[in-house]
C-alpha cells in the first residue's frame, strides 16, 4: 500500500495537472496529502475539487514558507501517523508530474523484489552518487539488472521510500529550507545502512537539471537558490568533518569563481561575493533555516 504527498507552493495550475497524473497511476494511493506552502486560496480550490471526487486526497495548508525541506518533513510525519498500514511513501512535487501511468507501479515492484533484511529503502527514476573528495554528484550507469545504487534520490522524479526508512532516520532536515535536502537525507540514510536505487524511466534529468545559461550569463544571474545551495553543501560537509573539501568548496566556488566577473560585471560580481560570503558564514555558525528571502534577486 502506498501513501503519498505532493508539495505545492502557489502553483494551482501545476498542482491541478500533477494531481491528475498521480491519480491516473495504475498503482493507486491510499492517501494523498497536498502540502500547500504559503497556502493560497486558488490552490485550495483545486485540491478541494479533486477531494470531492477522490476522498483519498486531503489538503494541508502551511501558512509560512517552510521550503521543500520543511514541507516534506511535515507531510511525511502526517502520513506516518495517518496511515500506519502503508508500506511505501511516495513524494511528488507540483511542477513535476510522473512521466507515465506506470511509474509508481514500476517503483513499487522494484522495492518488492527485496526483503526487508536487504535494507533497500528507496527507489526513484533519477539520483546520483556523491564524491566526498570533490563534492560533486555523478549519475552511475544502470547495471545489467536494470538498476544502480546511489547516495540520493532526486526530488521531482517520483522518489518512493519504505516507511521503515522514515521511521528510522526521519525525513528531510527542515533547517536546510531549500537546496540539497534530498542529498542530506540520502547520505543520512546511507550512513544508517540503507540502500537507494535508481531505475530506468522518467525525463532527461541531467539535461533538465542543467538547463539555463552558461558562462558570464550564468554568473550574472545570481538568485537566492545559489546562496542556499552553497550554504547547505557546506553544512553537509562540515557535519561529516570533511574539512578539506569544505575549504575547497568555500574558496573555489564561493570566493574564487565570481572573481573574474569583477572586470566585466563588477556589480554582479559584488552581489555574488556578498551572498557567497554570507552562505559560508552561515554554514560555519550554524545559521540555518530561511535566512535569505526566496524572492530576492
URGI-V97146 format. One record per pair of residues at least 24 apart in sequence whose ideal C-beta (glycine too) atoms are under 6 Angstrom apart, sorted by the first residue. I is the first residue (numbers start at 1). J is the second residue. D is the distance in whole Angstrom. If there is no record, write none. Layout:
i,j,d
I,J,D
I,J,D
This chain:
i,j,d
1,30,5
1,85,6
1,86,5
1,87,6
2,29,5
2,88,5
2,90,6
3,30,6
3,31,5
3,79,4
3,83,4
3,86,4
3,89,5
4,29,4
4,32,5
4,90,4
5,33,5
5,35,6
5,75,4
6,34,5
6,92,4
7,35,5
7,68,6
7,71,5
7,93,5
8,34,6
8,36,5
8,43,6
8,94,4
9,37,4
9,38,6
10,38,6
10,40,5
11,94,5
12,42,4
12,43,4
12,46,5
14,94,5
14,95,5
15,43,6
15,46,5
15,94,5
16,46,5
18,94,6
18,97,4
19,50,5
21,97,4
21,98,5
22,92,6
23,54,6
24,101,5
25,101,6
25,104,4
26,101,5
26,102,6
26,105,5
27,104,4
27,105,4
27,108,6
30,83,6
30,86,6
31,56,5
31,83,5
32,56,6
32,57,5
33,58,5
33,60,5
33,75,6
33,78,6
34,59,5
35,60,5
35,71,5
35,75,4
36,61,5
37,62,5
37,65,6
37,71,5
38,65,5
39,63,6
67,177,4
67,178,4
68,178,6
69,172,4
69,174,5
69,176,5
69,177,6
69,181,4
70,174,4
72,171,5
72,172,4
73,171,5
73,172,5
73,174,5
76,166,5
76,171,4
88,160,6
89,161,5
89,163,6
90,160,5
91,159,5
93,156,5
96,156,3
98,158,5
99,202,5
99,203,6
103,158,5
107,160,4
110,199,6
119,193,6
119,194,5
119,195,6
120,195,5
121,162,5
121,165,4
121,189,6
121,194,4
122,153,6
122,161,4
122,196,5
123,160,6
123,197,5
124,153,4
124,157,5
124,159,4
124,198,6
125,157,4
125,158,6
125,201,5
125,202,3
126,154,4
126,157,4
126,202,6
126,205,4
127,152,5
127,153,4
127,154,5
127,198,4
132,242,6
135,245,5
135,249,5
147,197,5
147,199,5
148,198,5
149,195,6
150,196,5
150,198,5
151,186,5
151,187,6
151,190,6
152,182,5
152,183,5
152,186,3
153,196,6
155,182,5
157,202,5
165,189,6
165,194,6
175,288,4
175,289,6
176,232,5
177,289,6
177,290,5
178,228,5
179,228,4
179,229,4
179,232,5
180,232,4
180,233,6
184,236,5
219,261,5
220,265,6
220,268,5
222,271,5
222,272,5
224,292,5
224,294,5
224,296,5
227,275,5
227,279,5
227,292,5
230,254,6
230,276,6
230,279,4
231,279,4
231,282,5
231,283,5
234,283,4
235,283,5
250,280,5
254,280,5
